[in-house]
Amino acid sequence: MYLKSQGVNPAKHPVKQELERVRGYITKLKSLGPDGKPLAPTARLDVPAANRFLAHALGKSAEETRKHSRDDSEPQPAQKKEKKQKKQKTEKKSKKEKKEKKKEKKEKKKKQNNGSSEKKRRKEKS
């Protein structure tokens, strides 16, 4: 506004360039986390697609490509099922253990309460 009132074109003034430079730094800082590292990775590797590209470039057959195109880090459906079953078993075991511990605590409290009531009776008698 001041520049316009002085008859200067604000679009061509050096202040405009300085403002653009500062805006660039601000957007750059906003994209960083508190520790100064980028918030999220910008690119991810598609392993099956990369395997297909390599297989095609090396001239492997379609069958070999299908065998190797799966991501080895992903478990097969049978492995997923086994993991799920193991997890369910461990959860059941942990639930049973928790119930047993609760029962033991209750029994201990009952024994303590019974013992304390017997002591009171003895004191009262004497």
N, CA, C and O atoms as CSV, one atom per row, in Angstrom:
chain,resi,resn,atom,element,x,y,z
A,1,MET,N,N,0.821,-1.177,0.000
A,1,MET,CA,C,0.000,0.000,0.000
A,1,MET,C,C,0.874,1.253,0.000
A,1,MET,O,O,0.610,2.217,-0.719
A,2,TYR,N,N,1.912,1.213,0.818
A,2,TYR,CA,C,2.804,2.367,0.891
A,2,TYR,C,C,3.474,2.618,-0.448
A,2,TYR,O,O,3.590,3.760,-0.893
A,3,LEU,N,N,3.921,1.522,-1.096
A,3,LEU,CA,C,4.602,1.668,-2.381
A,3,LEU,C,C,3.666,2.259,-3.436
A,3,LEU,O,O,4.079,3.090,-4.245
A,4,LYS,N,N,2.414,1.827,-3.421
A,4,LYS,CA,C,1.450,2.374,-4.380
A,4,LYS,C,C,1.232,3.854,-4.148
A,4,LYS,O,O,1.125,4.632,-5.096
A,5,SER,N,N,1.166,4.246,-2.872
A,5,SER,CA,C,0.948,5.674,-2.571
A,5,SER,C,C,2.140,6.526,-3.003
A,5,SER,O,O,1.988,7.724,-3.245
A,6,GLN,N,N,3.316,5.924,-3.102
A,6,GLN,CA,C,4.512,6.643,-3.545
A,6,GLN,C,C,4.678,6.602,-5.069
A,6,GLN,O,O,5.583,7.228,-5.621
A,7,GLY,N,N,3.780,5.845,-5.749
A,7,GLY,CA,C,3.821,5.772,-7.196
A,7,GLY,C,C,4.800,4.743,-7.727
A,7,GLY,O,O,5.255,4.847,-8.866
A,8,VAL,N,N,5.133,3.733,-6.896
A,8,VAL,CA,C,6.066,2.680,-7.308
A,8,VAL,C,C,5.263,1.410,-7.581
A,8,VAL,O,O,4.317,1.096,-6.858
A,9,ASN,N,N,5.647,0.688,-8.625
A,9,ASN,CA,C,4.981,-0.577,-8.942
A,9,ASN,C,C,5.456,-1.642,-7.943
A,9,ASN,O,O,6.629,-2.016,-7.970
A,10,PRO,N,N,4.559,-2.147,-7.048
A,10,PRO,CA,C,4.980,-3.105,-6.018
A,10,PRO,C,C,5.390,-4.465,-6.588
A,10,PRO,O,O,6.150,-5.186,-5.941
A,11,ALA,N,N,4.918,-4.832,-7.758
A,11,ALA,CA,C,5.260,-6.124,-8.349
A,11,ALA,C,C,6.722,-6.176,-8.777
A,11,ALA,O,O,7.309,-7.257,-8.832
A,12,LYS,N,N,7.320,-5.026,-9.081
A,12,LYS,CA,C,8.713,-4.992,-9.562
A,12,LYS,C,C,9.695,-4.529,-8.490
A,12,LYS,O,O,10.898,-4.457,-8.742
A,13,HIS,N,N,9.201,-4.221,-7.317
A,13,HIS,CA,C,10.067,-3.726,-6.247
A,13,HIS,C,C,10.838,-4.883,-5.610
A,13,HIS,O,O,10.306,-5.991,-5.546
A,14,PRO,N,N,12.079,-4.671,-5.132
A,14,PRO,CA,C,12.872,-5.739,-4.493
A,14,PRO,C,C,12.220,-6.316,-3.234
A,14,PRO,O,O,12.538,-7.438,-2.839
A,15,VAL,N,N,11.339,-5.588,-2.618
A,15,VAL,CA,C,10.656,-6.106,-1.418
A,15,VAL,C,C,9.826,-7.328,-1.782
A,15,VAL,O,O,9.728,-8.267,-0.992
A,16,LYS,N,N,9.232,-7.327,-2.958
A,16,LYS,CA,C,8.428,-8.454,-3.423
A,16,LYS,C,C,9.294,-9.719,-3.504
A,16,LYS,O,O,8.870,-10.794,-3.081
A,17,GLN,N,N,10.501,-9.583,-4.046
A,17,GLN,CA,C,11.418,-10.733,-4.139
A,17,GLN,C,C,11.798,-11.241,-2.751
A,17,GLN,O,O,11.884,-12.448,-2.525
A,18,GLU,N,N,12.018,-10.331,-1.843
A,18,GLU,CA,C,12.373,-10.711,-0.467
A,18,GLU,C,C,11.222,-11.457,0.205
A,18,GLU,O,O,11.451,-12.433,0.919
A,19,LEU,N,N,9.997,-11.011,-0.015
A,19,LEU,CA,C,8.829,-11.686,0.557
A,19,LEU,C,C,8.692,-13.106,0.001
A,19,LEU,O,O,8.375,-14.031,0.749
A,20,GLU,N,N,8.926,-13.288,-1.295
A,20,GLU,CA,C,8.852,-14.615,-1.900
A,20,GLU,C,C,9.922,-15.539,-1.312
A,20,GLU,O,O,9.667,-16.719,-1.068
A,21,ARG,N,N,11.102,-15.003,-1.092
A,21,ARG,CA,C,12.188,-15.789,-0.503
A,21,ARG,C,C,11.826,-16.243,0.916
A,21,ARG,O,O,12.050,-17.396,1.281
A,22,VAL,N,N,11.270,-15.334,1.701
A,22,VAL,CA,C,10.876,-15.660,3.079
A,22,VAL,C,C,9.741,-16.683,3.083
A,22,VAL,O,O,9.743,-17.600,3.904
A,23,ARG,N,N,8.767,-16.537,2.172
A,23,ARG,CA,C,7.675,-17.521,2.083
A,23,ARG,C,C,8.219,-18.912,1.785
A,23,ARG,O,O,7.748,-19.908,2.336
A,24,GLY,N,N,9.209,-18.966,0.912
A,24,GLY,CA,C,9.822,-20.261,0.586
A,24,GLY,C,C,10.436,-20.914,1.809
A,24,GLY,O,O,10.271,-22.116,2.013
A,25,TYR,N,N,11.142,-20.146,2.625
A,25,TYR,CA,C,11.736,-20.690,3.850
A,25,TYR,C,C,10.664,-21.129,4.847
A,25,TYR,O,O,10.820,-22.150,5.518
A,26,ILE,N,N,9.600,-20.377,4.943
A,26,ILE,CA,C,8.522,-20.732,5.882
A,26,ILE,C,C,7.897,-22.062,5.485
A,26,ILE,O,O,7.686,-22.921,6.342
A,27,THR,N,N,7.595,-22.249,4.195
A,27,THR,CA,C,7.008,-23.520,3.768
A,27,THR,C,C,7.986,-24.672,3.992
A,27,THR,O,O,7.581,-25.782,4.336
A,28,LYS,N,N,9.259,-24.403,3.796
A,28,LYS,CA,C,10.275,-25.439,4.028
A,28,LYS,C,C,10.313,-25.829,5.505
A,28,LYS,O,O,10.411,-27.012,5.828
A,29,LEU,N,N,10.239,-24.855,6.392
A,29,LEU,CA,C,10.256,-25.135,7.832
A,29,LEU,C,C,8.995,-25.852,8.280
A,29,LEU,O,O,9.055,-26.700,9.170
A,30,LYS,N,N,7.856,-25.532,7.684
A,30,LYS,CA,C,6.609,-26.201,8.059
A,30,LYS,C,C,6.632,-27.675,7.688
A,30,LYS,O,O,5.976,-28.486,8.342
A,31,SER,N,N,7.376,-28.032,6.650
A,31,SER,CA,C,7.430,-29.430,6.227
A,31,SER,C,C,8.348,-30.268,7.119
A,31,SER,O,O,8.367,-31.493,7.001
A,32,LEU,N,N,9.104,-29.631,8.004
A,32,LEU,CA,C,9.994,-30.351,8.911
A,32,LEU,C,C,9.346,-30.556,10.259
A,32,LEU,O,O,8.506,-29.765,10.689
A,33,GLY,N,N,9.749,-31.638,10.931
A,33,GLY,CA,C,9.254,-31.916,12.268
A,33,GLY,C,C,10.035,-31.127,13.297
A,33,GLY,O,O,10.926,-30.358,12.936
A,34,PRO,N,N,9.720,-31.300,14.581
A,34,PRO,CA,C,10.404,-30.564,15.637
A,34,PRO,C,C,11.897,-30.899,15.750
A,34,PRO,O,O,12.686,-30.093,16.241
A,35,ASP,N,N,12.269,-32.096,15.290
A,35,ASP,CA,C,13.676,-32.484,15.371
A,35,ASP,C,C,14.472,-32.083,14.136
A,35,ASP,O,O,15.663,-32.379,14.046
A,36,GLY,N,N,13.823,-31.407,13.176
A,36,GLY,CA,C,14.512,-30.933,11.987
A,36,GLY,C,C,14.554,-31.939,10.852
A,36,GLY,O,O,15.164,-31.679,9.815
A,37,LYS,N,N,13.912,-33.084,11.034
A,37,LYS,CA,C,13.869,-34.108,9.990
A,37,LYS,C,C,12.515,-34.023,9.281
A,37,LYS,O,O,11.547,-33.533,9.864
A,38,PRO,N,N,12.434,-34.493,8.029
A,38,PRO,CA,C,11.148,-34.475,7.322
A,38,PRO,C,C,10.098,-35.281,8.065
A,38,PRO,O,O,10.417,-36.287,8.699
A,39,LEU,N,N,8.849,-34.845,7.991
A,39,LEU,CA,C,7.769,-35.511,8.702
A,39,LEU,C,C,7.477,-36.904,8.161
A,39,LEU,O,O,7.316,-37.847,8.936
A,40,ALA,N,N,7.408,-37.043,6.862
A,40,ALA,CA,C,7.085,-38.338,6.281
A,40,ALA,C,C,7.974,-38.578,5.066
A,40,ALA,O,O,8.376,-37.634,4.385
A,41,PRO,N,N,8.276,-39.840,4.800
A,41,PRO,CA,C,9.062,-40.115,3.605
A,41,PRO,C,C,8.285,-39.708,2.352
A,41,PRO,O,O,7.069,-39.882,2.279
A,42,THR,N,N,8.990,-39.176,1.391
A,42,THR,CA,C,8.323,-38.671,0.204
A,42,THR,C,C,8.094,-39.743,-0.840
A,42,THR,O,O,7.169,-39.615,-1.642
A,43,ALA,N,N,8.895,-40.792,-0.863
A,43,ALA,CA,C,8.738,-41.850,-1.859
A,43,ALA,C,C,8.819,-43.213,-1.191
A,43,ALA,O,O,9.548,-43.414,-0.220
A,44,ARG,N,N,8.051,-44.136,-1.740
A,44,ARG,CA,C,8.082,-45.508,-1.238
A,44,ARG,C,C,8.389,-46.445,-2.396
A,44,ARG,O,O,8.027,-46.171,-3.541
A,45,LEU,N,N,9.039,-47.524,-2.101
A,45,LEU,CA,C,9.418,-48.483,-3.121
A,45,LEU,C,C,8.337,-49.543,-3.251
A,45,LEU,O,O,7.952,-50.168,-2.263
A,46,ASP,N,N,7.849,-49.746,-4.465
A,46,ASP,CA,C,6.878,-50.793,-4.749
A,46,ASP,C,C,7.671,-52.035,-5.153
A,46,ASP,O,O,8.047,-52.188,-6.315
A,47,VAL,N,N,7.919,-52.914,-4.192
A,47,VAL,CA,C,8.802,-54.058,-4.398
A,47,VAL,C,C,8.290,-55.007,-5.485
A,47,VAL,O,O,9.071,-55.394,-6.354
A,48,PRO,N,N,7.010,-55.398,-5.473
A,48,PRO,CA,C,6.555,-56.301,-6.536
A,48,PRO,C,C,6.712,-55.693,-7.932
A,48,PRO,O,O,7.091,-56.388,-8.875
A,49,ALA,N,N,6.424,-54.411,-8.060
A,49,ALA,CA,C,6.569,-53.766,-9.364
A,49,ALA,C,C,8.039,-53.729,-9.780
A,49,ALA,O,O,8.355,-53.961,-10.947
A,50,ALA,N,N,8.927,-53.442,-8.849
A,50,ALA,CA,C,10.353,-53.422,-9.154
A,50,ALA,C,C,10.825,-54.800,-9.589
A,50,ALA,O,O,11.628,-54.926,-10.513
A,51,ASN,N,N,10.321,-55.836,-8.917
A,51,ASN,CA,C,10.688,-57.203,-9.306
A,51,ASN,C,C,10.224,-57.515,-10.727
A,51,ASN,O,O,10.946,-58.147,-11.498
A,52,ARG,N,N,9.019,-57.068,-11.068
A,52,ARG,CA,C,8.512,-57.298,-12.418
A,52,ARG,C,C,9.382,-56.589,-13.454
A,52,ARG,O,O,9.715,-57.165,-14.490
A,53,PHE,N,N,9.745,-55.349,-13.176
A,53,PHE,CA,C,10.601,-54.605,-14.107
A,53,PHE,C,C,11.926,-55.329,-14.326
A,53,PHE,O,O,12.380,-55.505,-15.457
A,54,LEU,N,N,12.529,-55.743,-13.221
A,54,LEU,CA,C,13.822,-56.425,-13.322
A,54,LEU,C,C,13.699,-57.749,-14.070
A,54,LEU,O,O,14.547,-58.085,-14.896
A,55,ALA,N,N,12.646,-58.493,-13.777
A,55,ALA,CA,C,12.456,-59.772,-14.442
A,55,ALA,C,C,12.273,-59.567,-15.941
A,55,ALA,O,O,12.835,-60.309,-16.746
A,56,HIS,N,N,11.508,-58.587,-16.305
A,56,HIS,CA,C,11.285,-58.311,-17.722
A,56,HIS,C,C,12.583,-57.868,-18.395
A,56,HIS,O,O,12.887,-58.286,-19.512
A,57,ALA,N,N,13.343,-57.019,-17.707
A,57,ALA,CA,C,14.595,-56.524,-18.283
A,57,ALA,C,C,15.619,-57.646,-18.439
A,57,ALA,O,O,16.422,-57.631,-19.371
A,58,LEU,N,N,15.589,-58.617,-17.527
A,58,LEU,CA,C,16.547,-59.721,-17.589
A,58,LEU,C,C,16.062,-60.846,-18.491
A,58,LEU,O,O,16.811,-61.778,-18.783
A,59,GLY,N,N,14.805,-60.762,-18.934
A,59,GLY,CA,C,14.275,-61.744,-19.864
A,59,GLY,C,C,13.810,-63.030,-19.222
A,59,GLY,O,O,13.866,-64.084,-19.857
A,60,LYS,N,N,13.362,-62.981,-18.010
A,60,LYS,CA,C,12.857,-64.185,-17.356
A,60,LYS,C,C,11.458,-64.490,-17.866
A,60,LYS,O,O,10.763,-63.613,-18.380
A,61,SER,N,N,11.052,-65.752,-17.717
A,61,SER,CA,C,9.730,-66.153,-18.179
A,61,SER,C,C,8.652,-65.585,-17.269
A,61,SER,O,O,8.936,-65.138,-16.158
A,62,ALA,N,N,7.415,-65.608,-17.747
A,62,ALA,CA,C,6.294,-65.062,-16.991
A,62,ALA,C,C,6.065,-65.839,-15.705
A,62,ALA,O,O,5.696,-65.259,-14.684
A,63,GLU,N,N,6.280,-67.145,-15.748
A,63,GLU,CA,C,6.069,-67.974,-14.564
A,63,GLU,C,C,7.080,-67.645,-13.470
A,63,GLU,O,O,6.725,-67.545,-12.295
A,64,GLU,N,N,8.325,-67.481,-13.859
A,64,GLU,CA,C,9.360,-67.131,-12.885
A,64,GLU,C,C,9.089,-65.753,-12.291
A,64,GLU,O,O,9.331,-65.506,-11.110
A,65,THR,N,N,8.579,-64.863,-13.143
A,65,THR,CA,C,8.272,-63.518,-12.669
A,65,THR,C,C,7.180,-63.564,-11.615
A,65,THR,O,O,7.269,-62.879,-10.596
A,66,ARG,N,N,6.146,-64.370,-11.854
A,66,ARG,CA,C,5.050,-64.470,-10.880
A,66,ARG,C,C,5.530,-65.072,-9.563
A,66,ARG,O,O,5.070,-64.679,-8.490
A,67,LYS,N,N,6.443,-66.014,-9.646
A,67,LYS,CA,C,6.969,-66.630,-8.426
A,67,LYS,C,C,7.708,-65.614,-7.570
A,67,LYS,O,O,7.585,-65.617,-6.345
A,68,HIS,N,N,8.472,-64.750,-8.216
A,68,HIS,CA,C,9.336,-63.824,-7.490
A,68,HIS,C,C,8.742,-62.434,-7.341
A,68,HIS,O,O,9.357,-61.568,-6.718
A,69,SER,N,N,7.562,-62.203,-7.898
A,69,SER,CA,C,7.010,-60.841,-7.845
A,69,SER,C,C,6.390,-60.513,-6.493
A,69,SER,O,O,6.188,-59.342,-6.169
A,70,ARG,N,N,6.087,-61.542,-5.702
A,70,ARG,CA,C,5.517,-61.273,-4.377
A,70,ARG,C,C,6.568,-60.678,-3.469
A,70,ARG,O,O,7.750,-61.012,-3.547
A,71,ASP,N,N,6.115,-59.792,-2.608
A,71,ASP,CA,C,7.016,-59.200,-1.624
A,71,ASP,C,C,7.334,-60.260,-0.576
A,71,ASP,O,O,6.432,-60.788,0.074
A,72,ASP,N,N,8.619,-60.570,-0.415
A,72,ASP,CA,C,9.022,-61.613,0.522
A,72,ASP,C,C,8.748,-61.230,1.974
A,72,ASP,O,O,8.629,-62.099,2.839
A,73,SER,N,N,8.651,-59.939,2.236
A,73,SER,CA,C,8.413,-59.519,3.610
A,73,SER,C,C,6.976,-59.789,4.045
A,73,SER,O,O,6.702,-59.876,5.241
A,74,GLU,N,N,6.052,-59.924,3.084
A,74,GLU,CA,C,4.666,-60.219,3.432
A,74,GLU,C,C,4.518,-61.716,3.669
A,74,GLU,O,O,4.969,-62.514,2.849
A,75,PRO,N,N,3.903,-62.104,4.758
A,75,PRO,CA,C,3.698,-63.532,5.001
A,75,PRO,C,C,2.626,-64.090,4.061
A,75,PRO,O,O,1.705,-63.377,3.663
A,76,GLN,N,N,2.757,-65.353,3.719
A,76,GLN,CA,C,1.791,-66.025,2.869
A,76,GLN,C,C,0.498,-66.206,3.666
A,76,GLN,O,O,0.518,-66.140,4.895
A,77,PRO,N,N,-0.636,-66.435,2.971
A,77,PRO,CA,C,-1.918,-66.593,3.690
A,77,PRO,C,C,-1.876,-67.673,4.762
A,77,PRO,O,O,-2.454,-67.500,5.835
A,78,ALA,N,N,-1.193,-68.796,4.485
A,78,ALA,CA,C,-1.105,-69.865,5.493
A,78,ALA,C,C,-0.327,-69.383,6.714
A,78,ALA,O,O,-0.677,-69.709,7.848
A,79,GLN,N,N,0.729,-68.605,6.475
A,79,GLN,CA,C,1.522,-68.080,7.590
A,79,GLN,C,C,0.704,-67.091,8.400
A,79,GLN,O,O,0.797,-67.061,9.627
A,80,LYS,N,N,-0.097,-66.282,7.719
A,80,LYS,CA,C,-0.948,-65.320,8.424
A,80,LYS,C,C,-1.919,-66.053,9.343
A,80,LYS,O,O,-2.151,-65.642,10.480
A,81,LYS,N,N,-2.485,-67.156,8.826
A,81,LYS,CA,C,-3.438,-67.930,9.608
A,81,LYS,C,C,-2.770,-68.503,10.859
A,81,LYS,O,O,-3.333,-68.460,11.952
A,82,GLU,N,N,-1.564,-69.039,10.679
A,82,GLU,CA,C,-0.829,-69.619,11.803
A,82,GLU,C,C,-0.519,-68.567,12.856
A,82,GLU,O,O,-0.663,-68.816,14.053
A,83,LYS,N,N,-0.094,-67.394,12.408
A,83,LYS,CA,C,0.209,-66.316,13.351
A,83,LYS,C,C,-1.032,-65.915,14.125
A,83,LYS,O,O,-0.978,-65.685,15.333
A,84,LYS,N,N,-2.154,-65.834,13.416
A,84,LYS,CA,C,-3.407,-65.449,14.067
A,84,LYS,C,C,-3.804,-66.481,15.122
A,84,LYS,O,O,-4.226,-66.126,16.223
A,85,GLN,N,N,-3.663,-67.769,14.770
A,85,GLN,CA,C,-4.003,-68.830,15.714
A,85,GLN,C,C,-3.099,-68.785,16.943
A,85,GLN,O,O,-3.569,-68.946,18.069
A,86,LYS,N,N,-1.793,-68.566,16.727
A,86,LYS,CA,C,-0.866,-68.479,17.857
A,86,LYS,C,C,-1.221,-67.317,18.761
A,86,LYS,O,O,-1.181,-67.430,19.986
A,87,LYS,N,N,-1.571,-66.194,18.140
A,87,LYS,CA,C,-1.930,-65.012,18.918
A,87,LYS,C,C,-3.168,-65.279,19.759
A,87,LYS,O,O,-3.229,-64.893,20.926
A,88,GLN,N,N,-4.166,-65.949,19.155
A,88,GLN,CA,C,-5.386,-66.262,19.898
A,88,GLN,C,C,-5.089,-67.197,21.067
A,88,GLN,O,O,-5.654,-67.043,22.150
A,89,LYS,N,N,-4.199,-68.169,20.845
A,89,LYS,CA,C,-3.845,-69.097,21.929
A,89,LYS,C,C,-3.178,-68.371,23.081
A,89,LYS,O,O,-3.493,-68.610,24.247
A,90,THR,N,N,-2.257,-67.485,22.749
A,90,THR,CA,C,-1.564,-66.750,23.808
A,90,THR,C,C,-2.520,-65.831,24.552
A,90,THR,O,O,-2.397,-65.648,25.764
A,91,GLU,N,N,-3.481,-65.247,23.823
A,91,GLU,CA,C,-4.471,-64.394,24.485
A,91,GLU,C,C,-5.324,-65.216,25.444
A,91,GLU,O,O,-5.627,-64.770,26.550
A,92,LYS,N,N,-5.710,-66.418,25.020
A,92,LYS,CA,C,-6.510,-67.281,25.887
A,92,LYS,C,C,-5.723,-67.660,27.138
A,92,LYS,O,O,-6.252,-67.663,28.249
A,93,LYS,N,N,-4.436,-67.982,26.926
A,93,LYS,CA,C,-3.593,-68.347,28.060
A,93,LYS,C,C,-3.468,-67.184,29.033
A,93,LYS,O,O,-3.559,-67.362,30.248
A,94,SER,N,N,-3.259,-66.002,28.490
A,94,SER,CA,C,-3.085,-64.848,29.371
A,94,SER,C,C,-4.377,-64.557,30.136
A,94,SER,O,O,-4.329,-64.162,31.301
A,95,LYS,N,N,-5.522,-64.749,29.495
A,95,LYS,CA,C,-6.793,-64.536,30.191
A,95,LYS,C,C,-6.953,-65.544,31.329
A,95,LYS,O,O,-7.384,-65.193,32.428
A,96,LYS,N,N,-6.598,-66.800,31.050
A,96,LYS,CA,C,-6.695,-67.830,32.085
A,96,LYS,C,C,-5.763,-67.507,33.250
A,96,LYS,O,O,-6.138,-67.643,34.414
A,97,GLU,N,N,-4.557,-67.082,32.925
A,97,GLU,CA,C,-3.591,-66.743,33.968
A,97,GLU,C,C,-4.099,-65.585,34.820
A,97,GLU,O,O,-3.939,-65.597,36.040
A,98,LYS,N,N,-4.703,-64.597,34.194
A,98,LYS,CA,C,-5.233,-63.461,34.945
A,98,LYS,C,C,-6.335,-63.913,35.895
A,98,LYS,O,O,-6.389,-63.482,37.047
A,99,LYS,N,N,-7.219,-64.790,35.402
A,99,LYS,CA,C,-8.295,-65.298,36.258
A,99,LYS,C,C,-7.735,-66.059,37.449
A,99,LYS,O,O,-8.201,-65.901,38.578
A,100,GLU,N,N,-6.719,-66.897,37.183
A,100,GLU,CA,C,-6.105,-67.667,38.262
A,100,GLU,C,C,-5.457,-66.751,39.294
A,100,GLU,O,O,-5.565,-66.993,40.496
A,101,LYS,N,N,-4.792,-65.714,38.836
A,101,LYS,CA,C,-4.161,-64.770,39.760
A,101,LYS,C,C,-5.204,-64.074,40.622
A,101,LYS,O,O,-4.994,-63.880,41.819
A,102,LYS,N,N,-6.327,-63.699,40.018
A,102,LYS,CA,C,-7.390,-63.060,40.786
A,102,LYS,C,C,-7.919,-63.997,41.863
A,102,LYS,O,O,-8.151,-63.586,43.000
A,103,LYS,N,N,-8.107,-65.264,41.492
A,103,LYS,CA,C,-8.592,-66.244,42.461
A,103,LYS,C,C,-7.609,-66.396,43.626
A,103,LYS,O,O,-8.008,-66.453,44.789
A,104,GLU,N,N,-6.329,-66.460,43.292
A,104,GLU,CA,C,-5.314,-66.592,44.328
A,104,GLU,C,C,-5.328,-65.397,45.267
A,104,GLU,O,O,-5.211,-65.560,46.481
A,105,LYS,N,N,-5.469,-64.200,44.717
A,105,LYS,CA,C,-5.517,-62.996,45.546
A,105,LYS,C,C,-6.719,-63.027,46.476
A,105,LYS,O,O,-6.610,-62.681,47.653
A,106,LYS,N,N,-7.859,-63.440,45.950
A,106,LYS,CA,C,-9.064,-63.522,46.774
A,106,LYS,C,C,-8.875,-64.512,47.910
A,106,LYS,O,O,-9.256,-64.243,49.049
A,107,GLU,N,N,-8.282,-65.662,47.594
A,107,GLU,CA,C,-8.039,-66.674,48.617
A,107,GLU,C,C,-7.098,-66.160,49.699
A,107,GLU,O,O,-7.311,-66.412,50.885
A,108,LYS,N,N,-6.062,-65.442,49.292
A,108,LYS,CA,C,-5.123,-64.871,50.260
A,108,LYS,C,C,-5.832,-63.876,51.170
A,108,LYS,O,O,-5.615,-63.868,52.381
A,109,LYS,N,N,-6.676,-63.045,50.585
A,109,LYS,CA,C,-7.406,-62.063,51.387
A,109,LYS,C,C,-8.323,-62.756,52.387
A,109,LYS,O,O,-8.421,-62.347,53.543
A,110,LYS,N,N,-8.993,-63.812,51.927
A,110,LYS,CA,C,-9.880,-64.555,52.820
A,110,LYS,C,C,-9.093,-65.147,53.985
A,110,LYS,O,O,-9.522,-65.087,55.138
A,111,LYS,N,N,-7.929,-65.721,53.662
A,111,LYS,CA,C,-7.099,-66.309,54.715
A,111,LYS,C,C,-6.635,-65.243,55.697
A,111,LYS,O,O,-6.621,-65.463,56.908
A,112,GLN,N,N,-6.248,-64.063,55.154
A,112,GLN,CA,C,-5.809,-62.976,56.025
A,112,GLN,C,C,-6.950,-62.488,56.908
A,112,GLN,O,O,-6.769,-62.236,58.099
A,113,ASN,N,N,-8.117,-62.362,56.309
A,113,ASN,CA,C,-9.280,-61.910,57.084
A,113,ASN,C,C,-9.658,-62.931,58.151
A,113,ASN,O,O,-9.990,-62.559,59.277
A,114,ASN,N,N,-9.610,-64.207,57.805
A,114,ASN,CA,C,-9.918,-65.251,58.782
A,114,ASN,C,C,-8.894,-65.248,59.899
A,114,ASN,O,O,-9.241,-65.398,61.071
A,115,GLY,N,N,-7.641,-65.078,59.540
A,115,GLY,CA,C,-6.583,-65.049,60.543
A,115,GLY,C,C,-6.734,-63.855,61.463
A,115,GLY,O,O,-6.529,-63.981,62.670
A,116,SER,N,N,-7.086,-62.712,60.927
A,116,SER,CA,C,-7.225,-61.518,61.755
A,116,SER,C,C,-8.444,-61.629,62.669
A,116,SER,O,O,-8.409,-61.150,63.803
A,117,SER,N,N,-9.523,-62.257,62.191
A,117,SER,CA,C,-10.703,-62.405,63.038
A,117,SER,C,C,-10.417,-63.375,64.190
A,117,SER,O,O,-10.918,-63.189,65.298
A,118,GLU,N,N,-9.613,-64.407,63.926
A,118,GLU,CA,C,-9.239,-65.331,64.994
A,118,GLU,C,C,-8.390,-64.628,66.042
A,118,GLU,O,O,-8.556,-64.883,67.235
A,119,LYS,N,N,-7.491,-63.757,65.631
A,119,LYS,CA,C,-6.659,-63.004,66.568
A,119,LYS,C,C,-7.524,-62.117,67.449
A,119,LYS,O,O,-7.297,-62.003,68.653
A,120,LYS,N,N,-8.531,-61.483,66.824
A,120,LYS,CA,C,-9.426,-60.613,67.598
A,120,LYS,C,C,-10.163,-61.426,68.659
A,120,LYS,O,O,-10.307,-60.979,69.797
A,121,ARG,N,N,-10.627,-62.614,68.290
A,121,ARG,CA,C,-11.336,-63.464,69.229
A,121,ARG,C,C,-10.444,-63.847,70.398
A,121,ARG,O,O,-10.889,-63.843,71.546
A,122,ARG,N,N,-9.204,-64.175,70.123
A,122,ARG,CA,C,-8.263,-64.538,71.158
A,122,ARG,C,C,-8.025,-63.378,72.104
A,122,ARG,O,O,-7.952,-63.559,73.320
A,123,LYS,N,N,-7.905,-62.175,71.537
A,123,LYS,CA,C,-7.678,-60.991,72.377
A,123,LYS,C,C,-8.884,-60.753,73.281
A,123,LYS,O,O,-8.736,-60.444,74.464
A,124,GLU,N,N,-10.074,-60.899,72.712
A,124,GLU,CA,C,-11.288,-60.666,73.475
A,124,GLU,C,C,-11.416,-61.666,74.632
A,124,GLU,O,O,-11.879,-61.301,75.713
A,125,LYS,N,N,-11.011,-62.917,74.415
A,125,LYS,CA,C,-11.102,-63.937,75.440
A,125,LYS,C,C,-10.125,-63.675,76.570
A,125,LYS,O,O,-10.413,-63.948,77.735
A,126,SER,N,N,-8.970,-63.145,76.211
A,126,SER,CA,C,-7.969,-62.975,77.259
A,126,SER,C,C,-8.075,-61.649,77.955
A,126,SER,O,O,-7.294,-61.365,78.863
